[in-house]
């Protein structure tokens, strides 16, 4: 059974992206020119700290794309499922939570928050949850005495594949979590939303075409009296035109926000100017007023954030060699990155799991930045 069924929240259904929305966005952007403002001082007060972190689902999906014979599929799925268990998220969550506790971000955008379930081959609907990355991480943060809560969660894709002994169901999610130890006057949230992008990536697996969908989550955040809208997303990695369409959808949504927008995520774009195929997508983002918080907060190009090996072997040197994880914001002047506040998390061998063998927390590093929010 190969399917792309996801149960959407009621809010997600109401926010379905349409071609009409993208057309409206084009008209808005044509009239919009964002003003430039100086970066605020390093120790500016009243700063919202934002972190984005891709959790790594635990296996490389690309071997599935080359399977043409259905009889070959169970063996491929066996190997992928064994790999997920090898890089056990129960272990990695301890290291990831440690990074979050050290950084103490107020808002965290998370990607590849997988749910893995198994079912008997004779009864695909009899599901047992083996891993719930979000719940595992929230539980670990609570154990480390730094509680966070899920403010907005969206399921982007879900599919079941047969292994040699059972069905393996993988569900992908994006989520925004926020600190749960601050009083409501300091930080509160409202209006969680999320949806899949209208443009999926068609993938042929064992003679069946499935649509690999991605999506976004958002939530309105009131921080020290100022309202913001925070988006978390994970744009398509394997097809630049699909990715560009998804960027356009999200830029359209952001343009309708009544508040300044922060966009955190694995956007699968290299820093602007590094890769020609990314420029049309960057034009959409910069045309919508988005600014790279890292470049505001530090001099030079962003630090590398992606590229650790699939097996997360931390006995070897870091192999991070590209940058695809960003914290962006619009409305320069109302939101500005604090100078020298940009940092990465989980990129140093001391950040690895304290197990034998040690594992990198993820195949990505996190990106954290402090943002000065103009009070109303």
Order of alpha helices (4+ residues) and beta strands (2+ residues): alpha-alpha-beta-alpha-alpha-alpha-beta-beta-beta-alpha-beta-beta-beta-beta-beta-beta-beta-alpha-beta-alpha-beta-alpha-beta-beta-beta-beta
